[in-house]
């Protein structure tokens, strides 16, 4: 089920076997994934280190995330009203993604989407940006903030995608209502103008920690492979642009066990029946916080147990 109003697009997939409703909000805004991870972990970086060229974008993106987070679960009263149990953020495929879990009802979907839209106001978050950029070991810069705020405002004006998967019953007219509400709730972006002078933060791009990887192009196979490795080895994995990163230094010794467990893993998905694609889409948003375009491919693609098996066998 889909609907659109101006720059707001919504796609909803009902999945009866999902425990609740997971919602993903995506805007075409890129930032440094490592810097964003440092902010999420609240780990200060030493001052004087080489500056990351996308750190300002990450500092602003995390400020926007926290702004929406506090609106959704900032106090017990907000949590009671929104029924949000978890909220996360990520950057994938040059998109900034915010995902949250809420009660599987139309009213919860409508309410949380409206609140999230009202929090997309990057130009008003300079003080939070300053806190975040200092946590990254860098000095705040007004021109750098203005540039990041202008870029994010432009991205929001162009496109805000919503993906919802789980226990919810909606129709096209109801989705249209949500899109209209979000359009009205979006803050005015006209004041977020580009800076008069350009500020250079250097040319460095942060490198992710060295861990074992398996090469796979970003797409549906990467979600399937990540879920399989995570389930089989019971380790943390992350989906990157060109591979799956496995946070286990002894991964090489366990490669043989991965090759032999594919049939059993696919058999569990086969038991889901018509909810196979919906469950995989739910996992993609709730567990890996991937962008809406990829989740839409999972929902609309003809994914079967046979295709899952082919994806996994090709990886090994």
C-alpha positions as CSV (number, residue, x, y, z in Angstrom):
1,X,0.0,0.0,0.0
2,X,1.4,3.4,-1.1
3,X,0.6,7.1,-0.9
4,X,2.3,10.3,-1.7
5,X,1.8,14.0,-0.9
6,X,4.3,16.5,-2.4
7,X,7.7,15.3,-1.1
8,X,6.3,12.7,1.3
9,X,6.1,9.1,0.2
10,X,4.7,6.3,2.3
11,X,4.9,2.5,1.8
12,X,3.2,0.1,4.2
13,X,3.5,-3.7,4.3
14,X,1.3,-5.7,6.6
15,X,3.0,-8.6,8.3
16,X,0.9,-10.6,10.7
17,X,3.9,-12.4,12.2
18,X,5.7,-9.2,13.2
19,X,5.6,-8.4,17.0
20,X,4.7,-4.8,16.4
21,X,5.1,-2.0,13.8
22,X,8.6,-0.8,12.7
23,X,8.8,2.5,10.8
24,X,11.7,3.9,8.8
25,X,12.2,7.5,7.8
26,X,14.7,8.2,5.1
27,X,16.1,11.4,3.6
28,X,18.8,11.7,0.9
29,X,21.5,13.1,3.2
30,X,25.0,11.5,3.5
31,X,27.4,11.7,6.4
32,X,30.3,9.8,8.0
33,X,29.1,6.4,9.3
34,X,32.0,6.1,11.7
35,X,31.4,9.5,13.2
36,X,27.7,8.7,13.6
37,X,28.6,5.5,15.3
38,X,31.0,7.3,17.7
39,X,28.2,9.7,18.6
40,X,25.7,6.9,19.1
41,X,28.2,5.2,21.5
42,X,28.9,8.5,23.2
43,X,32.6,8.0,22.8
44,X,34.7,11.2,22.8
45,X,37.4,11.5,20.2
46,X,40.7,13.2,20.9
47,X,41.1,16.8,19.9
48,X,43.8,17.5,17.3
49,X,43.1,14.4,15.3
50,X,42.8,14.7,11.5
51,X,39.4,16.2,10.7
52,X,36.8,14.1,8.8
53,X,35.3,15.9,5.8
54,X,31.8,14.6,6.7
55,X,31.9,15.1,10.5
56,X,29.7,18.2,10.4
57,X,27.0,16.3,8.5
58,X,27.2,13.5,11.1
59,X,27.0,15.9,14.0
60,X,23.9,17.6,12.5
61,X,22.3,14.3,11.6
62,X,22.7,13.0,15.1
63,X,21.2,16.3,16.5
64,X,18.2,15.8,14.3
65,X,17.9,12.2,15.5
66,X,18.0,13.2,19.1
67,X,15.5,16.0,18.5
68,X,13.0,13.4,17.1
69,X,13.9,10.9,19.8
70,X,13.1,13.3,22.6
71,X,9.8,14.2,21.0
72,X,8.9,10.5,20.8
73,X,10.3,9.1,24.1
74,X,11.7,12.1,25.9
75,X,9.7,11.3,29.1
76,X,7.3,8.6,30.4
77,X,4.4,10.7,29.2
78,X,5.7,10.9,25.6
79,X,6.4,7.2,25.6
80,X,2.9,6.5,26.8
81,X,1.4,8.6,24.1
82,X,3.5,7.4,21.2
83,X,3.9,3.8,22.3
84,X,7.4,3.9,20.9
85,X,9.7,1.2,22.4
86,X,12.9,1.7,20.5
87,X,14.5,4.2,18.2
88,X,17.6,4.0,16.1
89,X,19.5,5.8,13.3
90,X,22.0,4.9,10.6
91,X,23.4,6.1,7.3
92,X,23.2,3.7,4.3
93,X,23.4,4.2,0.5
94,X,23.9,8.0,1.0
95,X,20.6,8.2,3.0
96,X,20.1,9.2,6.6
97,X,17.7,6.8,8.3
98,X,15.7,7.0,11.5
99,X,13.7,3.9,12.6
100,X,11.4,3.3,15.5
101,X,9.1,0.5,16.8
102,X,5.6,1.4,17.9
103,X,2.2,-0.3,18.5
104,X,0.7,-1.9,15.4
105,X,-2.1,0.5,14.8
106,X,-3.1,3.3,12.4
107,X,-3.2,5.9,15.1
108,X,0.3,5.1,16.3
109,X,1.6,5.2,12.8
110,X,-0.1,8.5,12.1
111,X,1.0,10.1,15.4
112,X,4.6,9.0,15.3
113,X,5.1,10.1,11.7
114,X,3.6,13.5,12.4
115,X,5.9,14.0,15.4
116,X,9.0,12.8,13.5
117,X,8.2,15.3,10.7
118,X,8.0,18.1,13.1
119,X,11.5,17.3,14.4
120,X,13.1,17.6,11.0
121,X,14.3,21.1,11.6
122,X,18.1,21.1,11.1
123,X,18.5,24.9,11.1
124,X,17.3,25.2,14.7
125,X,19.8,22.7,16.2
126,X,23.1,24.6,16.2
127,X,23.6,24.1,20.0
128,X,23.1,20.4,19.6
129,X,25.4,20.3,16.6
130,X,28.1,22.1,18.7
131,X,27.9,19.5,21.4
132,X,28.2,16.7,18.9
133,X,31.1,18.2,16.9
134,X,33.0,18.7,20.1
135,X,32.4,15.1,21.1
136,X,34.1,14.2,17.8
137,X,37.2,16.2,18.8
138,X,36.6,19.1,16.4
139,X,35.9,22.8,16.9
140,X,32.4,24.1,16.0
141,X,32.3,26.2,12.8
142,X,29.2,28.4,11.9
143,X,29.8,28.2,8.2
144,X,30.2,24.4,8.4
145,X,26.9,24.2,10.3
146,X,25.1,26.4,7.9
147,X,26.4,24.3,5.0
148,X,25.2,21.1,6.6
149,X,21.9,22.6,7.6
150,X,21.3,23.9,4.1
151,X,22.2,20.5,2.5
152,X,19.8,18.6,4.9
153,X,17.0,21.2,4.4
154,X,17.4,20.8,0.6
155,X,17.3,17.0,1.0
156,X,14.1,17.1,3.2
157,X,12.4,19.4,0.7
158,X,13.2,17.0,-2.1
159,X,12.2,13.7,-0.5
160,X,11.1,12.2,2.8
161,X,10.3,8.5,2.5
162,X,8.5,6.4,5.1
163,X,8.4,2.6,5.2
164,X,6.2,0.8,7.8
165,X,6.2,-2.9,8.2
166,X,4.3,-5.0,10.8
167,X,0.9,-5.4,12.4
168,X,-1.1,-2.6,11.0
169,X,-4.3,-2.4,8.9
170,X,-4.5,0.6,6.6
171,X,-5.9,1.6,3.2
172,X,-4.8,4.1,0.6
173,X,-7.1,7.0,1.9
174,X,-5.6,6.6,5.4
175,X,-2.1,6.6,4.1
176,X,-2.9,9.8,2.2
177,X,-4.0,11.4,5.5
178,X,-0.6,10.5,7.1
179,X,1.3,12.0,4.1
180,X,-0.8,15.2,4.4
181,X,-0.2,15.5,8.1
182,X,3.5,15.1,7.6
183,X,3.6,17.8,4.9
184,X,1.8,20.2,7.3
185,X,4.1,19.3,10.2
186,X,7.4,19.8,8.3
187,X,9.1,23.0,9.5
188,X,9.8,25.8,7.1
189,X,13.2,25.3,5.5
190,X,13.4,28.7,3.8
191,X,15.7,30.2,6.5
192,X,18.3,27.5,6.1
193,X,20.4,29.3,3.5
194,X,23.8,28.3,2.2
195,X,26.8,29.9,3.9
196,X,28.5,32.8,2.3
197,X,32.0,31.3,2.6
198,X,33.0,27.7,2.2
199,X,34.8,25.9,5.0
200,X,37.1,23.0,4.4
201,X,37.4,20.3,7.0
202,X,40.1,18.5,5.1
203,X,39.8,15.4,2.8
204,X,40.0,12.6,5.4
205,X,37.3,10.0,5.4
206,X,37.1,7.8,8.5
207,X,37.9,4.2,8.1
208,X,35.9,1.5,9.8
209,X,37.7,-0.8,12.2
210,X,39.4,-3.8,10.6
211,X,37.2,-6.9,10.9
212,X,36.5,-9.9,8.7
213,X,34.2,-9.2,5.7
214,X,32.3,-11.0,3.0
215,X,32.0,-9.2,-0.3
216,X,28.4,-8.6,-1.4
217,X,26.9,-5.7,-3.2
218,X,24.5,-3.5,-1.2
219,X,21.0,-4.8,-1.8
220,X,18.6,-7.6,-0.9
221,X,21.3,-10.2,-0.8
222,X,23.3,-8.2,1.7
223,X,20.3,-8.2,4.1
224,X,19.8,-11.9,3.7
225,X,23.5,-12.7,4.2
226,X,23.7,-10.4,7.3
227,X,20.7,-12.0,8.8
228,X,22.0,-15.5,8.1
229,X,25.5,-14.8,9.6
230,X,24.0,-13.1,12.6
231,X,21.6,-16.0,13.3
232,X,24.2,-18.8,12.6
233,X,27.2,-17.4,14.5
234,X,25.3,-15.3,17.0
235,X,27.6,-12.3,16.4
236,X,27.1,-8.6,15.5
237,X,27.3,-7.8,11.8
238,X,26.9,-4.6,9.8
239,X,25.8,-4.0,6.3
240,X,28.3,-1.8,4.3
241,X,28.4,-0.5,0.8
242,X,30.4,-3.4,-0.7
243,X,30.4,-6.1,2.0
244,X,29.1,-7.5,5.3
245,X,31.4,-6.7,8.3
246,X,31.5,-9.5,10.9
247,X,32.6,-8.4,14.4
248,X,34.3,-11.6,15.2
249,X,38.0,-12.0,14.6
250,X,37.7,-15.8,14.6
251,X,35.2,-15.8,11.7
252,X,37.6,-17.6,9.3
253,X,37.5,-20.7,11.4
254,X,33.7,-20.8,11.3
255,X,33.3,-20.4,7.5
256,X,32.7,-24.1,7.0
257,X,29.8,-24.2,9.4
258,X,28.2,-21.3,7.5
259,X,28.2,-23.2,4.2
260,X,26.5,-26.2,5.8
261,X,23.7,-24.4,7.5
262,X,21.9,-22.7,4.6
263,X,19.2,-25.3,4.1
264,X,18.1,-25.2,7.7
265,X,18.1,-21.4,7.8
266,X,16.0,-21.1,4.6
267,X,13.6,-23.8,5.9
268,X,12.7,-21.4,8.8
269,X,11.9,-18.6,6.4
270,X,9.8,-21.1,4.3
271,X,7.5,-21.7,7.3
272,X,6.5,-18.1,7.3
273,X,4.5,-18.6,4.1
274,X,3.0,-15.3,2.7
275,X,4.8,-13.4,5.5
276,X,8.3,-14.2,4.2
277,X,8.9,-10.9,2.4
278,X,7.2,-8.9,5.2
279,X,9.4,-10.6,7.9
280,X,12.6,-9.9,5.9
281,X,11.5,-6.3,5.4
282,X,10.8,-6.0,9.1
283,X,14.2,-7.3,10.0
284,X,15.9,-5.0,7.4
285,X,14.4,-1.9,9.1
286,X,14.3,-3.0,12.8
287,X,17.7,-4.8,12.9
288,X,19.8,-3.2,10.3
289,X,18.1,0.2,9.7
290,X,18.6,0.1,5.9
291,X,17.3,2.8,3.6
292,X,13.7,2.8,2.3
293,X,14.6,2.1,-1.3
294,X,16.1,-1.3,-0.3
295,X,13.2,-2.2,1.9
296,X,10.8,-1.4,-0.9
297,X,12.8,-3.9,-3.1
298,X,12.3,-6.6,-0.5
299,X,8.6,-5.8,-0.3
300,X,7.9,-5.6,-4.0
301,X,10.4,-8.3,-5.1
302,X,9.4,-11.9,-5.7
303,X,11.4,-13.3,-2.8
304,X,10.9,-17.0,-2.3
305,X,12.8,-19.7,-0.2
306,X,14.5,-20.7,-3.5
307,X,15.8,-17.2,-4.1
308,X,17.0,-16.9,-0.5
309,X,19.0,-20.2,-1.0
310,X,20.5,-19.0,-4.2
311,X,21.6,-15.7,-2.6
312,X,23.3,-17.5,0.2
313,X,25.0,-20.2,-1.9
314,X,26.3,-17.5,-4.2
315,X,27.9,-15.7,-1.3
316,X,29.9,-18.8,-0.2
